[in-house]
Amino acid sequence: MRLKKGWEYDYVFRTGSRFKGELVRLLFVEAPDDRTRIGLAVGKRQGSACVRNRGRRILKESIRRILPWVKGTWWCVFSLRTAGLEANAYDVYDDMVALLGRVGLLDESWPGNMWEKKNKNDG
């Protein structure tokens, strides 16, 4: 389900459509191999290794929760914007859902937000 090769990322970055959310950028192109595949990108200029790794973990978790409801076959690259590095996982998830819905890649059968936001006071 992942884009692994450099040329796959290059194909999406060069030929794909681009849309921006507040925290996440989405680049996508129709899949040449009829399989939905996802890639992640966090730029080196955005922070140290531990900051970028945290950003990738947040993106992975958000994609894991949304992927079953992506309609069609697409190659997508989600890139975390600098503001997304300081945001929490719930906000990144919300932004990704809003972005996919705006673009029309989110299936109508999507049951709604399934991520329970917990208060800091909850144990």
Backbone as a chain_set.jsonl record, in Angstrom:
{"seq": "MRLKKGWEYDYVFRTGSRFKGELVRLLFVEAPDDRTRIGLAVGKRQGSACVRNRGRRILKESIRRILPWVKGTWWCVFSLRTAGLEANAYDVYDDMVALLGRVGLLDESWPGNMWEKKNKNDG", "coords": {"N": [[0.814, -1.199, 0.0], [2.191, 1.118, -0.007], [4.029, 3.813, -1.491], [7.174, 3.219, -2.688], [9.494, 3.44, -4.238], [11.826, 5.832, -5.56], [11.218, 6.901, -8.083], [8.484, 6.658, -8.16], [7.521, 8.5, -6.279], [8.551, 10.749, -7.537], [7.066, 10.72, -9.909], [4.482, 11.298, -8.926], [4.951, 13.836, -7.76], [5.711, 15.341, -9.997], [3.629, 15.074, -11.91], [1.205, 15.085, -10.602], [-1.875, 16.343, -9.066], [-2.205, 19.138, -6.856], [-3.086, 20.009, -3.578], [-3.754, 22.089, -0.778], [-4.037, 21.889, 2.712], [-4.56, 23.212, 6.02], [-2.613, 22.033, 7.601], [-1.574, 19.916, 6.171], [-0.327, 18.86, 2.991], [-1.596, 17.633, -0.077], [-0.821, 15.532, -2.684], [-1.737, 13.998, -5.642], [-2.302, 11.419, -8.079], [-3.832, 9.607, -10.718], [-3.751, 6.12, -10.36], [-1.297, 4.279, -12.044], [-1.042, 1.547, -11.899], [-3.415, 0.501, -11.032], [-3.806, 0.271, -8.253], [-4.367, 1.566, -5.068], [-2.029, 3.556, -3.55], [0.07, 4.898, -1.032], [2.133, 7.605, -0.012], [4.498, 9.26, 2.149], [5.76, 12.446, 3.148], [8.122, 14.45, 4.693], [9.886, 17.28, 4.94], [13.476, 17.87, 5.086], [14.275, 20.374, 5.896], [12.46, 21.13, 7.731], [12.845, 20.407, 10.362], [14.601, 18.762, 13.082], [15.75, 15.324, 13.152], [14.242, 13.848, 15.026], [11.936, 15.383, 15.227], [10.945, 15.276, 12.618], [10.478, 12.503, 12.442], [8.436, 12.165, 14.33], [6.464, 13.609, 13.012], [6.092, 11.955, 10.737], [5.101, 9.632, 11.984], [2.653, 10.582, 12.965], [1.357, 11.198, 10.537], [1.246, 8.6, 9.4], [-0.488, 7.241, 11.181], [-2.851, 8.695, 10.879], [-3.411, 8.245, 8.164], [-3.737, 5.482, 8.215], [-6.177, 5.266, 9.516], [-7.911, 6.473, 7.713], [-7.61, 5.346, 5.17], [-9.249, 3.02, 4.319], [-11.508, 4.288, 3.321], [-10.883, 5.775, 1.098], [-11.76, 6.58, -2.087], [-11.693, 5.064, -5.349], [-8.725, 4.485, -7.364], [-5.67, 5.596, -6.545], [-2.481, 7.207, -6.511], [-1.141, 8.662, -3.822], [0.486, 11.314, -2.137], [1.129, 12.458, 0.994], [2.102, 15.332, 2.501], [3.563, 16.809, 5.248], [3.004, 19.979, 6.482], [4.863, 22.767, 7.864], [3.46, 23.873, 10.015], [2.011, 21.677, 10.756], [3.788, 20.076, 12.101], [3.853, 21.016, 14.648], [1.334, 20.578, 15.519], [-1.241, 18.489, 17.032], [-1.968, 14.939, 16.737], [-4.694, 14.461, 16.317], [-5.634, 16.866, 15.164], [-4.206, 16.895, 12.764], [-5.28, 14.623, 11.551], [-7.978, 15.477, 11.274], [-7.577, 17.581, 9.448], [-6.618, 16.159, 7.23], [-8.85, 14.587, 6.574], [-10.706, 16.597, 5.922], [-9.416, 17.698, 3.715], [-9.295, 15.516, 1.878], [-12.044, 15.144, 1.543], [-12.786, 17.593, 0.394], [-11.466, 17.475, -2.037], [-12.671, 15.3, -3.146], [-12.023, 12.645, -2.855], [-12.8, 11.084, -0.778], [-14.824, 8.48, 0.258], [-18.417, 8.195, 0.12], [-19.49, 6.53, 2.025], [-18.092, 6.898, 4.313], [-17.892, 6.756, 7.763], [-17.688, 8.94, 9.441], [-15.921, 11.005, 11.825], [-13.776, 9.032, 13.616], [-12.008, 9.179, 15.63], [-11.439, 9.535, 18.861], [-11.263, 12.365, 20.716], [-9.314, 13.068, 23.431], [-9.332, 14.631, 26.574], [-6.777, 16.468, 28.31], [-6.988, 16.109, 30.99], [-8.171, 13.673, 31.298], [-7.371, 10.45, 32.353]], "CA": [[0.0, 0.0, 0.0], [3.072, 2.281, 0.064], [4.945, 4.182, -2.564], [8.483, 2.878, -2.135], [10.596, 3.821, -5.115], [12.0, 7.26, -5.805], [10.551, 7.318, -9.311], [7.049, 6.74, -7.879], [7.335, 9.815, -5.675], [8.845, 11.719, -8.579], [5.909, 10.71, -10.811], [3.389, 12.013, -8.265], [5.32, 15.243, -7.591], [5.791, 16.031, -11.286], [2.412, 15.034, -12.728], [0.006, 15.033, -9.78], [-2.594, 17.536, -8.643], [-1.774, 19.561, -5.527], [-4.055, 20.732, -2.757], [-3.205, 22.411, 0.532], [-4.844, 22.102, 3.896], [-3.831, 24.041, 6.975], [-1.49, 21.297, 8.184], [-1.128, 18.837, 5.281], [-0.444, 19.006, 1.541], [-1.942, 16.387, -0.755], [-0.508, 15.407, -4.098], [-2.27, 12.717, -6.069], [-2.412, 11.143, -9.501], [-4.507, 8.33, -10.931], [-2.766, 5.036, -10.245], [-1.019, 3.569, -13.292], [-1.085, 0.098, -11.684], [-4.748, 0.18, -10.498], [-3.756, 0.012, -6.808], [-4.18, 2.77, -4.259], [-0.786, 3.509, -2.787], [0.246, 6.125, -0.269], [3.479, 7.986, 0.372], [4.619, 10.317, 3.153], [6.917, 13.308, 2.953], [8.396, 15.503, 5.66], [11.138, 17.832, 4.448], [14.6, 17.978, 6.012], [14.388, 21.745, 6.398], [11.391, 21.389, 8.683], [13.237, 20.166, 11.745], [15.577, 17.712, 13.34], [15.288, 13.968, 12.842], [13.18, 13.406, 15.935], [10.733, 16.142, 14.881], [10.428, 14.701, 11.364], [9.957, 11.162, 12.736], [7.137, 12.355, 14.973], [5.55, 13.996, 11.934], [5.778, 10.76, 9.939], [4.24, 8.759, 12.788], [1.312, 11.173, 12.975], [0.788, 10.988, 9.197], [0.944, 7.174, 9.232], [-1.666, 6.883, 11.958], [-4.01, 9.32, 10.239], [-3.671, 7.532, 6.909], [-4.248, 4.159, 8.562], [-7.587, 5.39, 9.879], [-8.696, 6.998, 6.595], [-7.376, 4.603, 3.931], [-10.341, 2.19, 3.799], [-12.572, 5.09, 2.716], [-10.422, 6.518, -0.073], [-12.409, 5.945, -3.23], [-10.909, 5.02, -6.572], [-7.338, 4.02, -7.257], [-4.814, 6.773, -6.628], [-1.212, 7.302, -5.826], [-1.22, 9.9, -3.034], [1.574, 11.666, -1.242], [0.752, 13.42, 2.017], [3.278, 16.043, 2.987], [3.239, 17.583, 6.44], [3.485, 21.355, 6.456], [5.584, 23.129, 9.077], [2.475, 24.038, 11.089], [1.586, 20.341, 11.145], [4.761, 19.492, 13.016], [3.558, 21.467, 16.005], [-0.048, 20.215, 15.824], [-1.389, 17.132, 17.554], [-2.388, 13.951, 15.742], [-6.113, 14.635, 16.047], [-5.795, 17.989, 14.248], [-3.7, 16.465, 11.455], [-6.316, 13.717, 11.037], [-9.1, 16.319, 10.851], [-7.186, 18.313, 8.244], [-6.542, 15.202, 6.12], [-10.219, 14.226, 6.207], [-11.285, 17.753, 5.25], [-8.747, 17.824, 2.427], [-9.778, 14.444, 1.003], [-13.441, 15.429, 1.24], [-12.838, 18.739, -0.516], [-10.973, 17.042, -3.343], [-13.606, 14.3, -3.661], [-11.434, 11.309, -2.783], [-13.341, 10.382, 0.381], [-16.044, 7.748, -0.088], [-19.631, 8.646, 0.798], [-19.796, 5.618, 3.119], [-17.234, 7.219, 5.451], [-18.788, 6.843, 8.92], [-17.454, 10.138, 10.24], [-14.714, 11.029, 12.641], [-13.72, 7.891, 14.527], [-10.897, 9.407, 16.534], [-11.952, 10.179, 20.054], [-10.341, 13.349, 21.269], [-9.287, 12.973, 24.886], [-8.859, 15.802, 27.304], [-5.536, 16.234, 29.042], [-7.339, 15.721, 32.352], [-8.578, 12.26, 31.308], [-6.24, 9.612, 32.664]], "C": [[0.863, 1.27, 0.0], [3.761, 2.551, -1.254], [6.348, 3.989, -1.999], [9.643, 3.428, -2.953], [10.647, 5.338, -5.325], [11.253, 7.735, -7.038], [9.039, 7.42, -9.107], [6.711, 8.091, -7.237], [7.519, 10.905, -6.73], [7.666, 11.848, -9.539], [4.753, 11.503, -10.21], [3.714, 13.503, -8.147], [5.318, 15.994, -8.918], [4.455, 16.108, -12.019], [1.119, 15.143, -11.923], [-0.64, 16.391, -9.523], [-2.216, 17.844, -7.2], [-2.883, 20.333, -4.839], [-3.455, 20.927, -1.379], [-4.309, 22.486, 1.565], [-4.051, 23.002, 4.834], [-2.558, 23.357, 7.459], [-0.849, 20.299, 7.222], [-1.278, 19.276, 3.824], [-0.778, 17.639, 0.963], [-1.57, 16.506, -2.209], [-1.028, 14.05, -4.528], [-2.361, 12.649, -7.591], [-3.12, 9.8, -9.64], [-3.468, 7.213, -11.031], [-2.546, 4.347, -11.589], [-1.103, 2.05, -13.135], [-2.404, -0.368, -11.053], [-4.726, -0.267, -9.049], [-3.575, 1.336, -6.096], [-2.928, 2.585, -3.416], [-0.524, 4.883, -2.202], [1.723, 6.346, 0.032], [3.433, 9.128, 1.377], [5.85, 11.148, 2.856], [6.965, 14.352, 4.055], [9.79, 16.004, 5.313], [12.211, 17.987, 5.505], [14.733, 19.366, 6.603], [13.391, 22.036, 7.513], [11.785, 21.116, 10.132], [14.257, 19.06, 11.852], [14.95, 16.341, 13.073], [14.145, 13.532, 13.746], [11.867, 14.137, 15.644], [10.108, 15.569, 13.613], [9.85, 13.313, 11.589], [8.598, 11.243, 13.415], [6.083, 12.731, 13.923], [5.145, 12.814, 11.072], [4.87, 9.806, 10.696], [2.807, 9.28, 12.83], [0.634, 10.973, 11.626], [0.383, 9.534, 8.996], [-0.329, 6.784, 9.954], [-2.931, 7.475, 11.341], [-4.387, 8.593, 8.956], [-4.247, 6.154, 7.199], [-5.742, 4.207, 8.86], [-8.468, 5.792, 8.696], [-8.669, 6.087, 5.368], [-8.53, 3.722, 3.453], [-11.44, 2.983, 3.096], [-12.082, 6.003, 1.608], [-11.006, 5.822, -1.292], [-11.532, 6.038, -4.471], [-9.529, 4.443, -6.328], [-6.421, 5.202, -7.545], [-3.447, 6.478, -6.023], [-1.236, 8.659, -5.137], [0.055, 10.082, -2.232], [1.046, 12.734, -0.297], [2.028, 14.022, 2.565], [2.861, 16.914, 4.155], [3.841, 18.969, 6.313], [4.136, 21.676, 7.806], [4.626, 23.307, 10.257], [2.001, 22.683, 11.609], [2.538, 19.661, 12.106], [4.483, 19.87, 14.464], [2.148, 21.08, 16.438], [-0.103, 18.809, 16.417], [-1.971, 16.224, 16.473], [-3.856, 14.115, 15.362], [-6.351, 15.754, 15.035], [-5.298, 17.646, 12.844], [-4.705, 15.541, 10.785], [-7.51, 14.508, 10.508], [-8.787, 17.048, 9.55], [-7.116, 17.383, 7.038], [-7.93, 14.812, 5.642], [-10.875, 15.361, 5.435], [-10.704, 17.918, 3.848], [-9.228, 16.769, 1.442], [-11.236, 14.662, 0.615], [-13.591, 16.556, 0.243], [-12.434, 18.353, -1.937], [-11.909, 16.013, -3.981], [-13.056, 12.89, -3.642], [-11.971, 10.484, -1.618], [-14.687, 9.774, 0.007], [-17.233, 8.252, 0.731], [-19.986, 7.762, 1.989], [-18.921, 5.867, 4.357], [-18.12, 7.478, 6.667], [-18.621, 8.102, 9.766], [-16.217, 9.975, 11.101], [-14.751, 9.916, 13.682], [-12.573, 8.023, 15.53], [-11.438, 10.176, 17.726], [-10.896, 11.109, 20.614], [-10.445, 13.288, 22.782], [-8.77, 14.265, 25.481], [-7.57, 15.464, 28.036], [-5.816, 15.748, 30.452], [-7.794, 14.275, 32.443], [-7.331, 11.404, 31.466], [-5.766, 8.851, 31.539]], "O": [[0.327, 2.378, 0.007], [4.039, 1.637, -2.031], [6.674, 4.536, -0.946], [10.663, 3.836, -2.396], [9.625, 6.023, -5.269], [10.714, 8.842, -7.051], [8.377, 8.188, -9.805], [5.733, 8.739, -7.611], [6.741, 11.857, -6.802], [7.307, 12.955, -9.937], [4.114, 12.292, -10.905], [2.852, 14.344, -8.403], [4.958, 17.171, -8.956], [4.176, 17.106, -12.684], [0.044, 15.28, -12.506], [-0.032, 17.44, -9.735], [-1.941, 16.937, -6.414], [-3.531, 21.193, -5.436], [-2.745, 20.062, -0.866], [-5.369, 23.066, 1.331], [-2.984, 23.496, 4.469], [-1.546, 24.015, 7.7], [0.291, 19.882, 7.43], [-2.23, 19.971, 3.469], [-0.302, 16.614, 1.452], [-1.951, 17.46, -2.887], [-0.787, 13.052, -3.849], [-2.478, 13.661, -8.281], [-3.01, 8.949, -8.757], [-2.444, 7.352, -11.7], [-3.502, 3.881, -12.209], [-1.223, 1.336, -14.131], [-2.5, -1.505, -10.592], [-5.541, -1.098, -8.648], [-2.725, 2.14, -6.478], [-2.782, 1.609, -2.68], [-0.856, 5.903, -2.805], [2.465, 5.4, 0.296], [2.453, 9.87, 1.448], [6.86, 10.633, 2.374], [5.984, 15.048, 4.318], [10.762, 15.251, 5.382], [11.91, 18.207, 6.678], [15.256, 19.518, 7.707], [13.473, 23.076, 8.166], [11.094, 21.57, 11.044], [14.713, 18.5, 10.855], [13.754, 16.236, 12.8], [13.186, 12.915, 13.283], [10.794, 13.555, 15.802], [8.892, 15.396, 13.538], [8.83, 12.971, 10.99], [7.703, 10.46, 13.099], [4.958, 12.232, 13.949], [3.975, 12.682, 10.712], [3.957, 9.228, 10.106], [1.857, 8.501, 12.739], [-0.543, 10.616, 11.575], [-0.7, 9.258, 8.48], [-1.163, 6.07, 9.398], [-3.967, 6.812, 11.292], [-5.568, 8.356, 8.7], [-5.154, 5.705, 6.498], [-6.483, 3.293, 8.497], [-9.658, 5.477, 8.685], [-9.631, 6.07, 4.601], [-8.774, 3.681, 2.248], [-12.228, 2.405, 2.348], [-12.798, 6.923, 1.213], [-10.781, 4.631, -1.509], [-10.736, 6.965, -4.622], [-9.211, 3.977, -5.234], [-6.404, 5.735, -8.654], [-3.293, 5.622, -5.153], [-1.341, 9.691, -5.8], [0.626, 9.122, -1.716], [0.575, 13.785, -0.733], [2.92, 13.312, 3.032], [1.901, 17.677, 4.05], [5.037, 19.119, 6.066], [3.971, 20.931, 8.772], [4.955, 22.926, 11.38], [1.63, 22.56, 12.777], [2.137, 18.763, 12.847], [4.835, 19.137, 15.388], [1.8, 21.237, 17.608], [0.854, 18.041, 16.319], [-2.411, 16.695, 15.424], [-4.218, 13.924, 14.202], [-7.184, 15.608, 14.14], [-5.898, 18.058, 11.851], [-4.957, 15.66, 9.586], [-7.998, 14.234, 9.411], [-9.63, 17.125, 8.657], [-7.511, 17.769, 5.938], [-8.166, 14.714, 4.438], [-11.524, 15.129, 4.415], [-11.428, 18.242, 2.907], [-9.536, 17.088, 0.293], [-11.621, 14.393, -0.523], [-14.43, 16.487, -0.655], [-12.998, 18.85, -2.912], [-11.94, 15.868, -5.203], [-13.571, 12.019, -4.344], [-11.633, 9.308, -1.486], [-15.575, 10.463, -0.494], [-17.081, 8.677, 1.877], [-20.715, 8.201, 2.879], [-19.007, 5.125, 5.336], [-19.008, 8.329, 6.612], [-19.366, 8.293, 10.727], [-15.561, 8.933, 11.093], [-15.649, 9.868, 14.523], [-12.222, 7.052, 16.202], [-11.844, 11.331, 17.602], [-9.784, 10.694, 20.942], [-11.528, 13.436, 23.348], [-7.871, 14.903, 24.933], [-7.309, 14.301, 28.344], [-4.991, 15.057, 31.05], [-7.808, 13.698, 33.53], [-6.338, 11.623, 30.773], [-4.804, 8.094, 31.667]]}, "num_chains": 1, "name": "protein.A"}
